[in-house]
Amino acid sequence: MLHSWRDDRTIADIALTVMPGKSLLHSRLSDVSPSYDVVVIGAGAAGMSAALFSAIRGARTLLVEKTAHVGGTSALSAGSIWIPNTHHASEIGASDSAANVERYLQQIIGNRADASLRASFLKAGPEAVDVLENHSEVKLRAYARHPDYRSELVGAAVAGRALEPLPFDGRLLGEAFKLVRPPLPEFTLLGGMMVDRTDIGHLLSSAKSTTSLLHSTRLLARYAGDRLSHSRGTRLVMGNALVARLLHSLILRDVDILTGASLVRIVRDAGEAVTSAILAADGVSREISINGGLILAGGGFSRHAERRLAALGTNAEWSSVASGSNGDAQDKALEIGARISDRDLSAAFWAPASIRRRADGSSAVFPHFVLDRGKPGTLVVDSNGRRFVNEAISYHQFALEMFAHGKSAIPAYLIADAAAVRKYGLGMVRPGGWGTKAAVADGYLTAGDTVEQLAQRLNIEPGNLRETVDKMNAFSQTGRDVEFGRGSTVYQNHNGDASAGGANPNLGRIAVAPFYAVRLYPSDIGTSAGLVTDDKGRVVDAGNRPIAGLYACGNDMQSIMGGTYPGPGITLGPAIAFAYVVASDAARLV
């Protein structure tokens, strides 16, 4: 709880003519002050939130980012935020309680993370949302329906826990718009227009609905206008909207933001409290003294060469995580006695992803979250042409099943008939089938006029694949997948297609030629194993003693979910909640 405010102005009270680029946004280490109350390392959603909460508390704050952009992996994400029991839940009529949430989480997490961390999250989360919305430009809303991923368990909810940021007009950032990490090109239309699920629905229905036609026309007209003066669209949605809202708020709160700089060393006094941080940029290092606390929010270690191989064991080219998440901030904490959690079910969070070579030679990694895997007219097989998983389970569970099944499931093959590709898309091929020919031509998709021909081109035994398809077609008639239970929970049904008219919204015949396949690989979408902290986010040593003045949040901190994935936004929700917790504690020390 915030007990006092050094600056109780709301955003509406601050002159909106404040523009970036003068004294707030820095690319040179020599431009920043020699001393701050709070220094935050890493400018993803966790770090930006921590810096914002610190500034709201009145602390003089420096936000440090090693890359040229702010936002990290958060800017590339859907921006879902899992925080139960906020006022937004009641706005959509959802009834919940902390006890109900804990009951649900305990069944999934067990002893893989301390219950005290969950208690802190459940208390701080709603407070953090209130502070953000009352004292910054961050505005959220609850999804009307977004079920927990283990909806079959006691305590699960269908709606009210998952929030999303409201769309944001990037033009309000002025020149600072260029600081926001752009979304993946494969998640945009027409070379830079961001769209969310609502937009996609309107675009696909524009020929049938006047409302959808008007929505689509406004969307396209806005984008056309944007491209006259910007390299991409300025109507931001999902994770990009969250990051832009945080950046706008930081600028209005006079927070110093330094890009292109890294943490070199954490300095402590004789009493072993953190007193300063040595930063480096362009070959120059500088010591910045810290009065309150140093907050590590560097995004985890997905891009750390040695620790990634040891903990995750997969190819870095399969990662969906932003390039700056290389674990260097964690390394500096380890040097002074911190430790990494080792109780997690998995050291990372995962999703099945397809990979495609771009024209510039780089790799596009496309996580298959919900748009295709669980839809009618699709199935997934291993290299033997056999199913090994319920295709409609959560992406994290799905990828863990790939690992459990072994080498024959890496890659796995997501197969769809022509009708499913036209209706739902297939990976980077859009709904409507846009881009199918090009995807086949460059090898991203494999196509066959018959199931047997597709199998031959995938080096799969044709008889096996034909048998698997025939089984699935029989399941679609009865509505029951007797092998893996596909379509047996509220969550799975939510990601199916009830409008298809089948007996099960997740099942449908695979019968319309040609038939297509895309290769799936387990892709890490963030690390779960992180610095061990107490319930105040204070980093602890081998003896579980807090290291005075050192905090962690986001993926630099151990996941409170212990490597499990209970619902949508279970990384961003705790990231924001613990950003609030650590910033409040650090600012208190000033």
Sequence and secondary structure as in RCSB ss.txt:
>XXXX:A:sequence
MLHSWRDDRTIADIALTVMPGKSLLHSRLSDVSPSYDVVVIGAGAAGMSAALFSAIRGARTLLVEKTAHVGGTSA
LSAGSIWIPNTHHASEIGASDSAANVERYLQQIIGNRADASLRASFLKAGPEAVDVLENHSEVKLRAYARHPDYR
SELVGAAVAGRALEPLPFDGRLLGEAFKLVRPPLPEFTLLGGMMVDRTDIGHLLSSAKSTTSLLHSTRLLARYAG
DRLSHSRGTRLVMGNALVARLLHSLILRDVDILTGASLVRIVRDAGEAVTSAILAADGVSREISINGGLILAGGG
FSRHAERRLAALGTNAEWSSVASGSNGDAQDKALEIGARISDRDLSAAFWAPASIRRRADGSSAVFPHFVLDRGK
PGTLVVDSNGRRFVNEAISYHQFALEMFAHGKSAIPAYLIADAAAVRKYGLGMVRPGGWGTKAAVADGYLTAGDT
VEQLAQRLNIEPGNLRETVDKMNAFSQTGRDVEFGRGSTVYQNHNGDASAGGANPNLGRIAVAPFYAVRLYPSDI
GTSAGLVTDDKGRVVDAGNRPIAGLYACGNDMQSIMGGTYPGPGITLGPAIAFAYVVASDAARLV
>XXXX:A:secstr
     S    GGGS TT  SSSSSEESSGGGS SEEEEEEE  BHHHHHHHHHHHHTT  EEEEESSSSBBGGGG
GS   EE TT HHHHHTT    HHHHHHHHHHHHTTSS HHHHHHHHHHHHHHHHHHHHHSS  EEE SS   TT
TTSTT  SSSSEEEE  EEGGGGGGGGGGB    GGGEETTTEE  HHHHHHHHHTTT HHHHHHHHHHHHHHHH
HTTTSSS  EE HHHHHHHHHHHHHHHTT EEEES EEEEEEE TT  EEEEEEEETTEEEEEEEEEEEEE    
STT HHHHHHHT S GGG  S TT  SHHHHHHHHTTB B    SSSEEEEEEEEEE TTS EEEEE SSSSTTS
TTEEEE TTS   S TTS HHHHHHHHHHH GGGSSEEEEEEHHHHHHH BTTB TT TTHHHHHHTTSEEEESS
HHHHHHHTT  HHHHHHHHHHHHHHHHHT  TTT TT SHHHHHTS GGG SSSTT     SSSEEEEEEEEEEE
EE   B B TT EEEBTTS EEEEEEE GGGB  TTTT   STTTTHHHHHHHHHHHHHHHHHT 
